[in-house]
Amino acid sequence: MLAVVDPTVGTNRRTIAAEVGGGSSILVGPDNGLLAPAVGLVGGATRVVELHNERYRLTGEANTFDGRDVFGPAAGHLALGVPLTEFGPEVDPAGLVPGIVANAAVHPDRVEAEVLWVDHYGNAQLNVDPQDLAHLGDSLVLLTGDDRRTVRRAETYATIGAGEVGLVVDSYGLVSLAQDRRNCAAELSLESGSAVTLSCLEGSAGAGRAGTVTVRLGGAGGGSA
């Protein structure tokens, strides 16, 4: 995959290619924070190299068009089978800017997570794999700030009832908080970086009290419109 969003083009930020998925894919782009979240979402990079080899880039006087001169040629040569190690020296994957997306903290009785991003429908994607929640049972408690809500598993966006909040598996394979045709992030006052805790229902003070909202955990599918 080639990705270029590069306001720091021409500076000393690195030009990189990151091998992910055990070698099944390579991400090419600037080391300015653009690639690190993608690398984190697929489990980390197995190798990362800097794109230093002049053989695999266009030459010229311009220093402000690395998408054309560096990243595009590198992606093309990689697609033609040039080995990753031909492009330059290996660097430590842990040093990518701004660093790999943190995994959720999985405990025996709870999962401590955060909102990765909020899409334009208001679905709040968490850094939570569905398997992270498997040990917590069918009934959970969702804690966001001072708000505590009962949560339960379900199947799809369409099964989220009126007034309910859903916890569904999105198209990235991660767990997201969502509502059917409503803005869930606004409802829960969530934004990127907001802390979220999912815990066992048993013994949770205040769970199921008046004013709580049922949340359903569903299967993969598109975001609600």
C-alpha positions, 0 to 999 in steps of 0.5 A: 500500500502506498500512502502519502500525506506529507506536510514535512516533505523535504525535512529530515523525516524518514522515508520508509517501507514497513513489512506487515502481516508476516511479509504479506503486505508492505506499507510505503510512505513518510515516517510522520505518523501516517503509517504507525496506526495502520502498522499497529492495527495489523499487529506490528511490522516485521521489518522496516527499511529507509528508502535510501537506494538511489536506484529505486527513486527518481532523480532531480532537483526537487525536494518537495515531491517525494510522492512522485520521486521516492514513494511512488517508484518504491511501491512500483519496484516492490510490486515488481518483486524487488526485495525490501532489503534492496531499498535501504538499511533496516530500522527499529519498527518501535521507533516509528512516529508517533509509535504503534497504537497501544493495545487494549489492556486485557484483565481477568475482569475487565478490558481497558481501552480507548477510542481510536477514531470516530467516523462521520456516522458517529461510530466510535472505534475502539482498540479492541479485538472481539477476542479481547472480550470473549472471557467477559461473558454475554453481559458487560458494563461499559464505563465512559468517564463517570457514566456506567451502562449495562452492555450485552452481546448482539449480532448486527447494527440492524438489531440495535433497538431505538434508544440503545447503544450497540457495540459492534465489530466494524469492517476493520475487525475491531469493536466499535460503539454505535447507534442505529442512524444516530451519532453514538460518539455524541451520545456518549461524549466520546472522541479520539483518545477517550478512555473506555472500560468494559468489565464483567457485569457481576458485582459491578456497582450501579449496573442495571440501575435506572437510566442505563442503556443496553449495548449490544456486541455484534458481528462484522458489517458496515457502519450505520448511516 
